[in-house]
């Protein structure tokens, strides 16, 4: 963590809910050369927590208050309800401030393109917080694929399951399309992005989006099948009603199969007060290691260490002209195209073909 904040790049964080509290503020504060300068929250309780968490930061109630301080900031993070992402990102760009937008980038691909084009015209840095590209399990899958030991990969399976039998009364459960609620936008934004990272653009999309819990207004049990341009088939699941432990990843090749259980530990570690650099940061339990092989001829593949801290380190370097922003927003636009196609597929009961 930075000790001399006088030379740090100053970060304003819009929103102090799950994203702001659990991810952005802790990771910014743990990145040498960055400091949390302003936090926006309209909740008195969250404001008190923000002041306790970051005594050196100004805590203000509205986005307008933050943008009046634009000349005192070097970066803005948008970690607010999904319906506000586009509006606030455009305001940051108009103010000349580089911006990190939480996922999902926008409710629609067209909205996301609008932000990308505005940033390009203004010459302002823009990136999207796809932190799960730095999950320990995903980094492990990337390593296994790079090793070539699977041979020609023909199917990729990814599950992100939870057990939440009672819907929560927050915007992620709201039915208005402008909210971009439901599991496909929430967890699906991660697993679709990971599939695109591994296997490239998608040619066809088929989806089943269901509402299983009583009274739920958005999809809470989701299956999406993709056929990538390169021929690989991806099967993605996300459910709020998965009561047992299922494989997180399964990758099938013509020489071997890789199977991995267990979720990345960085989010629960942040909740427990840990930060990058602390003992055990990003290290999954050994029993969650994946296995690679055929039939009984298998070996254990140690899980990579999770590296969420790399995201804001790369943002810092980009701001200083030393590298690129960690996530090209064009990739997030492509992910939204897939999500929109999945909704069309589920609604119309057909396979949707994507143009490239």
FIDO-725525 format. One record per residue (C-alpha): y, x, z negated. Coordinates in steps of 0.5 Angstrom, whole numbers, plus 500, padded with zeros to 3 digits. Example, Ala and Ser with C-alpha at 12.3 -4.5 7.8 and 13.67 -1.06 7.14 Angstrom:
491525484
498527486
END
This chain:
500500500
507502501
511506496
517507499
519500502
526502504
524505511
518499512
519494517
521488514
516482515
518474515
512470513
513462515
508458511
504460504
498456505
491458506
493463512
500466508
497467502
490469503
491473510
497475512
501477506
496481503
494485509
502486511
503488504
497493504
499496511
503503510
510502513
510494513
513490507
513483506
521481506
521474506
516468505
518461507
515455503
517448501
512447496
515449489
508451486
507456492
514458492
513460484
506464486
510467492
515470487
510472483
505475488
511479492
517480487
521484492
521478497
526473498
523466498
526460502
524453503
525452510
525456517
532455518
533459512
529465515
532465522
539466518
536472516
533474523
538481523
534483517
527482519
523486524
517481525
515474524
509471522
507464524
502461519
504454519
500447521
498448528
503443530
509447529
506454532
509453539
516451536
517456531
514462536
519460541
525460535
522467533
523469541
529466542
532470535
529477539
524477533
517480535
512474533
504474530
502467531
496464527
490461531
489457534
495459538
497452540
495445541
494446549
493452554
500449557
503450550
501457549
503459556
510457555
510461549
507467553
512466558
518466554
516472550
515476557
522474559
525476553
521482552
519480545
512482542
507477541
500477539
495472536
492473529
484473531
482477525
475475526
475480532
474485526
469482522
463486519
458482523
462481530
463489530
456490528
454486534
459489539
455496537
448493538
451491545
454498547
448501545
444498551
438497546
437489548
437491555
440485560
443480555
442473557
443469551
448469545
448465539
453464534
454459528
459458523
457453518
460451512
458445507
464441506
461434505
467431503
473431508
479434505
486431506
490436510
492437517
486440519
483434518
488429521
486426528
493426532
492431537
498435536
495437529
490441533
485439527
477439527
472444527
473446534
480448533
479451527
472455527
471454534
478458536
474464532
467464535
470462542
474468542
469472540
464470546
470471551
471478548
463480549
462477555
468475559
471469562
467462562
465458569
462452566
463448559
458443556
460440549
457435543
463434538
461429533
464426527
458426521
462425515
464418512
472417514
473423518
478423524
476429527
470433530
466436524
459438527
460442534
456445539
459448545
455451551
458456556
456460562
460466563
462468570
457474569
451469568
450470560
449463557
453463550
451457545
456456539
455452533
460450527
458444522
461442516
455439514
450445514
447446507
442452509
443459511
442459518
443466523
450468524
448471530
442471535
443476541
437475546
436481552
430482556
428488552
429486545
433481540
438482535
439477529
444477523
445473517
451472513
458472513
464477513
466478506
473480507
476473506
472472499
474479497
482477498
481471494
478475489
484480489
481486493
485489498
484494504
482501501
479498494
472500493
467496497
472493501
469490508
462492506
457486506
451486502
445490504
440484505
445481510
443487515
441485522
434486525
433489532
426489536
420485539
415481534
413486529
416492532
423491528
428495525
434494520
441495523
446497518
452492518
459495520
465495515
470490516
476492518
482487518
487492516
487494523
490488525
497489522
496497523
496496530
502491530
506496526
504501531
506497537
513495533
514503533
512504540
506508539
501503542
499496544
499489540
492488537
491481541
493480548
496473548
493471555
486472552
488466547
490462552
484463556
480461549
484454549
482453556
475453554
476449548
480444552
474444557
469442551
473436549
473434556
466435556
464431550
469425552
466425559
459427558
459432563
459440565
466442566
467447571
473452570
477455575
479463575
END
